[in-house]
Amino acid sequence: MTIGEKIKSLRLAQNVTQEKLAEYLNISYQSVSKWENNNALPDISLIVPIANFFGVTTDELFDRNASAEAEIEEYDRRAHELKNRGERLETLALWREAVQKYPNNYHCLCELTAELASTVNMPGADPKTWKKNAEEAVSVGERILRDCTDGKIREKVIAELMYLCANPQSGVADEEKSVAYAKMAGCVWYSSEILLEQAYYTEEGIPKGLRQQQENMLTFLESITRNMIRVDLAPEEQIFFLKGALKLWETVIYDGNYLFYHHTISYLWNWMARAYGELGDRENAVAALEKCLYHARAADAVPKGESHFTSAYVNLAVSDTRASTRNYTGTYEDAVKNGLRENWAFASLRDDPAFHALMEED
């Protein structure tokens, strides 16, 4: 943005006419017009008076914040690469660095809050560190909610604080606060994701609305089926619900091309295996584990970048590996196997050759 464009932007934002600005600077309004049209530059002697008139610094007048914006975009790019590889502690360190440099930038503070929250319950970390990071996340998040007016940033922070306060192991668990944060969020039916289904109405825009509708379908389907995992149920009941959840996915993505959602299908079969393991049903437990690991490998094999689903129900929706983040390094299959080896539900399978074969196969 040129200095003339910046002057025009400030003038319009403060509802000031060219004539009024010219009057205060003791110049002609034609001079102001020439600045704003990039036909001339203000005399050096007018720079400070112009900045003082609008109540900004000379750096803001020259739009030197653009360099800061570019650097913050670079922080975003680097953080995304780290999260995509599952390097969450490195991501946290990166946003600490960004906040140290830009202490009043709400985007940086928001990302720091999110990364602090992501370390809570991280495997291998000291519970005291979880609690310390959770307390810091709440402190930074509350500061953002107190001072920031950006709706998108506030929404993200509200969600992070709610999840922290609703997590009994976070060290900051507080049901009253988690409910209060939840009530600060907007209604799902007024969310941008839902409204965008209807916002597009032109011939060019309708496919965008349909794509949003299909992506919403997948999002809600994942939420519904994950919520069908009920740890309070007996294993037999759990198996019944899990079969229903898998049937829903098989109906919508009938051709098996789950792309990103291979993670979810693997997760559902994982829980199915646990339920059979609790029952001591070795044959079905191993069969479920085979399905679990098949989808884990399929998740690792999803092409890098953007891919389209092929089921007619969701063939406009997109799976993009570049947008994903994870809390593990290495492959998803390895992360799943590590969890299976440690899970008590498979105690009855520890001496089963088929179980060992699954854990060892590449």
TASULHU-V380839 format. One record per pair of residues at least 12 apart in sequence whose C-alpha atoms are under 6 Angstrom apart, sorted by sequence separation. I is the first residue (numbers start at 1). J is the second residue. D is the distance in whole Angstrom. If there is no record, write none. Layout:
i: {I | I}
j: {J | J}
d: {D | D}
This chain:
i: {79 | 166 | 197 | 273 | 307 | 165 | 306 | 306 | 197 | 273 | 305 | 141 | 162 | 197 | 273 | 305 | 95 | 116 | 117 | 304 | 305 | 162 | 269 | 225 | 116 | 270 | 92 | 158 | 269 | 113 | 266 | 8 | 266 | 266 | 4 | 5 | 4 | 239 | 262 | 4 | 263 | 296 | 297 | 262 | 296 | 131 | 131 | 235 | 259 | 253 | 3 | 260 | 278 | 277 | 277 | 274 | 214 | 215 | 214 | 211 | 211 | 84 | 86 | 84 | 86 | 83 | 86 | 86 | 85}
j: {91 | 178 | 209 | 285 | 319 | 178 | 319 | 320 | 212 | 288 | 320 | 157 | 178 | 213 | 289 | 321 | 112 | 133 | 134 | 321 | 322 | 181 | 288 | 245 | 137 | 292 | 115 | 181 | 292 | 137 | 292 | 36 | 295 | 296 | 35 | 36 | 36 | 272 | 295 | 38 | 299 | 332 | 333 | 299 | 333 | 170 | 171 | 275 | 302 | 311 | 62 | 319 | 345 | 345 | 346 | 345 | 314 | 317 | 317 | 316 | 317 | 324 | 326 | 325 | 327 | 325 | 328 | 329 | 329}
d: {5 | 5 | 4 | 4 | 5 | 5 | 6 | 4 | 6 | 5 | 5 | 6 | 5 | 5 | 6 | 5 | 5 | 5 | 6 | 6 | 6 | 5 | 6 | 5 | 6 | 5 | 5 | 6 | 5 | 5 | 4 | 6 | 5 | 6 | 5 | 5 | 4 | 6 | 5 | 6 | 6 | 6 | 6 | 5 | 5 | 6 | 5 | 5 | 6 | 5 | 5 | 6 | 5 | 5 | 5 | 5 | 5 | 5 | 6 | 5 | 5 | 6 | 5 | 5 | 5 | 5 | 5 | 5 | 6}
